[in-house]
Amino acid sequence: MFAQDSLIVNSPNRINQDSLLKEQIFFTVAPRIGAGIHHNPYYEIGLSGIRIDIHHLAFNAVSVYGTMIFHQTSQGSSFDTYGFKVGVQSSWGIFMWGIELKSLSFQNEEEIYIPLKFGLSFLDFINIEYAVNISGISDKSVIQSKHMIGINFSMNRKIYRTVKSFI
């Protein structure tokens, strides 16, 4: 009985399974696009660096990202406020959390926001998120809401193939 166990452990199939597990952890860079509402609509475009780990049913991911933001200052206006944001987020299962630094510029005035966010995610490449600004909002701020909702996507061929094989 013990001889059979050692044969199974040392079999070529076991080696192939071990090498497959190593291939399920990878890092990739992907375009990131998104849209949301932070008092008024905004959209974003940038890049994400994503580390994805799929091991049986315990899948998780970590992302570092940077995007350009184009934001409306009032209902019906053009996207006349612009800026950037950088952040880090992590997901486990379908839940995600993160923090970001967001800088917006409107009429040569800079505004800084630091939102904590959480929501639903699938391997950090599809995210539906809710964020709360933890930095103060001045009375002169263009954006008077501390709450944000958004959806973003970070996708490339490597992620498509991984997700397809996962499903």
LUMFI-616085 format. One line per 3 residues: number of its first residue (from 1); their letters; for each residue x, y, z of C-alpha. Coordinates in steps of 0.2 Angstrom, whole numbers, always signed. Example, Ala and Ser with C-alpha at 12.3 -4.5 7.8 and 13.67 -1.06 7.14 Angstrom:
# residues 2
1) AS) +62 -22 +39 | +68 -5 +36
# end
This chain:
# residues 167
1) MFA) +0 +0 +0 | +14 +12 +4 | +23 +8 -12
4) QDS) +7 +12 -22 | +7 +29 -13 | +25 +33 -18
7) LIV) +22 +28 -36 | +7 +40 -37 | +18 +54 -29
10) NSP) +32 +51 -41 | +21 +48 -57 | +23 +59 -72
13) NRI) +5 +65 -69 | +9 +71 -52 | +23 +82 -59
16) NQD) +12 +89 -73 | -1 +94 -60 | +13 +103 -49
19) SLL) +19 +112 -64 | +1 +117 -68 | -1 +124 -51
22) KEQ) +14 +135 -53 | +7 +142 -70 | -9 +148 -60
25) IFF) +1 +162 -52 | +6 +176 -64 | +9 +194 -66
28) TVA) +2 +204 -81 | +0 +222 -86 | -17 +226 -93
31) PRI) -26 +242 -100 | -39 +248 -87 | -55 +257 -92
34) GAG) -69 +262 -81 | -84 +274 -77 | -93 +279 -62
37) IHH) -102 +293 -52 | -93 +304 -40 | -106 +318 -38
40) NPY) -106 +318 -57 | -101 +306 -70 | -83 +302 -74
43) YEI) -73 +290 -84 | -55 +284 -83 | -42 +276 -94
46) GLS) -25 +269 -88 | -14 +253 -84 | -15 +240 -71
49) GIR) -2 +228 -65 | -11 +213 -59 | -4 +198 -49
52) IDI) -17 +184 -50 | -17 +168 -40 | -29 +154 -45
55) HHL) -27 +139 -33 | -42 +127 -33 | -56 +138 -27
58) AFN) -46 +150 -17 | -42 +163 -30 | -36 +180 -27
61) AVS) -27 +195 -35 | -18 +211 -31 | -17 +226 -42
64) VYG) -7 +242 -43 | -14 +255 -55 | -14 +272 -62
67) TMI) -27 +281 -73 | -31 +297 -81 | -48 +304 -75
70) FHQ) -61 +315 -85 | -75 +321 -74 | -90 +332 -76
73) TSQ) -91 +347 -65 | -110 +349 -66 | -125 +340 -74
76) GSS) -124 +343 -93 | -107 +350 -94 | -93 +343 -104
79) FDT) -79 +333 -95 | -70 +348 -90 | -61 +342 -74
82) YGF) -47 +331 -77 | -34 +322 -66 | -26 +306 -61
85) KVG) -27 +292 -48 | -16 +279 -42 | -21 +265 -31
88) VQS) -19 +247 -24 | -33 +235 -22 | -34 +217 -18
91) SWG) -48 +203 -20 | -51 +187 -13 | -65 +176 -20
94) IFM) -78 +189 -26 | -74 +203 -13 | -62 +217 -16
97) WGI) -55 +232 -5 | -42 +245 -9 | -36 +263 -7
100) ELK) -32 +276 -20 | -25 +294 -21 | -36 +304 -33
103) SLS) -30 +322 -39 | -42 +333 -49 | -39 +349 -58
106) FQN) -52 +362 -62 | -48 +380 -67 | -30 +378 -61
109) EEE) -36 +372 -43 | -30 +355 -37 | -41 +344 -26
112) IYI) -35 +329 -18 | -46 +314 -13 | -41 +298 -3
115) PLK) -55 +285 -5 | -56 +269 +4 | -66 +257 -8
118) FGL) -74 +240 -7 | -85 +230 -18 | -86 +215 -29
121) SFL) -72 +209 -41 | -67 +194 -52 | -48 +192 -50
124) DFI) -46 +212 -50 | -50 +213 -69 | -69 +216 -67
127) NIE) -73 +227 -52 | -89 +235 -46 | -85 +246 -32
130) YAV) -91 +259 -19 | -79 +271 -11 | -79 +284 +3
133) NIS) -67 +299 +3 | -58 +299 +20 | -50 +316 +16
136) GIS) -59 +332 +20 | -69 +341 +6 | -68 +360 +6
139) DKS) -83 +371 +4 | -76 +377 -13 | -73 +359 -20
142) VIQ) -81 +356 -37 | -86 +338 -31 | -96 +340 -14
145) SKH) -100 +321 -12 | -89 +310 -2 | -97 +294 -10
148) MIG) -92 +286 -26 | -98 +271 -36 | -90 +264 -51
151) INF) -86 +249 -63 | -69 +246 -71 | -61 +233 -82
154) SMN) -43 +227 -84 | -41 +215 -98 | -29 +207 -110
157) RKI) -26 +190 -118 | -18 +182 -104 | -32 +186 -92
160) YRT) -45 +180 -105 | -36 +163 -107 | -35 +161 -88
163) VKS) -53 +165 -85 | -58 +154 -99 | -49 +139 -92
166) FI) -55 +143 -75 | -73 +143 -80
# end
